[in-house]
């Protein structure tokens, strides 16, 4: 029976993705109920497994314990399979015939080089939905370029919009923003393709260029150029016309609050919260335009006021007056947030070697949804027998022969056991 809280229940996905953007998309599909089978070659596994050693003493099978890998591969199943080998390709063909979706974020040429073109995939299942997430798309002069998150940010135009006017230096985001944006877009593309298939009976090939997905987030800057021939100026936490509009220091060490005043009415409300100080009645601050023109002096005065108060105290007072504001929460403060706790946003994730830790739950939840996290990221090849034997009908002898030939495995080749590794300095 389909799970009413997981709308993709009953959908099966062959996940060939690696690192972040693709695995993030497939994670969303898995969270929403799809059976996502993560396929890794014994000799070319998802590098996120071994990108960083565990911050604590690694277990013997440490490639199964990386926190990044668990973030992007929870609720999935693992099949190790060498797609470059004829036997591996034959088994993959049988699997594709029973899948609804194939998703990959390789370089543009990889699938064709493996003999796994869209035409080949359609030959296994005519209505298959295929998502290719190459950094720059499958066509065009840059189609063969490799695109990682920071590159996507820079070539989409995002980095040109961020920075501080006093030094003119553009800044990338701290999280390689291009990856999760492309991941969300890919998950949405799969959902729409499934709807299209239900209506038409036809599958689709989806060419999702991560650079283009990122550029769609910058619409106001493109519009400004189209209408005004004006390029964005670096303004840090400032704004084109709002003032005060900044991040202000609060009592304590590295404590901050964001305040945004959009109108004269909100300025009057802010003056009430501040206790109607004399400086706020100066002619330089008498209307929105003048406040923006004198924003540096205004920011300094507001900062002197906020520095004497805690960010939570200020947030409560500003919220009572309906002034847009927010404390700048630190990571641990977000984790301990009582509102998120009440909504059960964070959920425990359990792994036999790692233990228990808290992870975020639903990106969105539907009526009737229970816990989001049903299983940790799978161990390498954990579901080989279930998929090869249970789904595809291979005998135990056939499965053993595949493992002997190196077509499947339960350990990535070339990765040492922890007992074979040199001592690692702790990262915490």
Buried (B, 14 or more C-beta within 10 A) or exposed (E): EEBEBBBBBEBBBBBBBBBBBBBBBBBBBBBBBBBBBBBBBBBEBBEBBBEEBBEEEBBEBBBBBBBBBBBBBBBBBBBBBBBBBEBBBEBBBBBBBBBBBBBBBBBBEBBBEBEBBBEBBBEBBEEBBBBBBBBBBBEEEBBEBEBBBBBBBBBBBBBBBBBBEEEEEBBBEEEBBBBBBBBBBBBBBBBEBBEBBEEEEEBBBBBBBBBBBBBEBBEEBEEBEEEEEEEBEBBBEBBEEBBBBBBBBBEEEEBBBBBBBBEEEBBEBBBEBBEEEEBBEBEEBEEBEBBBBBBEBBBEBBBEBBEEBBBEBBBEBBEEBEBBBBBBEEEEEEBEBEEBEEEEBBBEBEBEBBEEEEBBBBEEBEEEBEEBBBBBBBBBBBBBBBBBBEBBEBEEEBBEBBBEEBBBBBBBEEBEEBEEEEEBEEEE
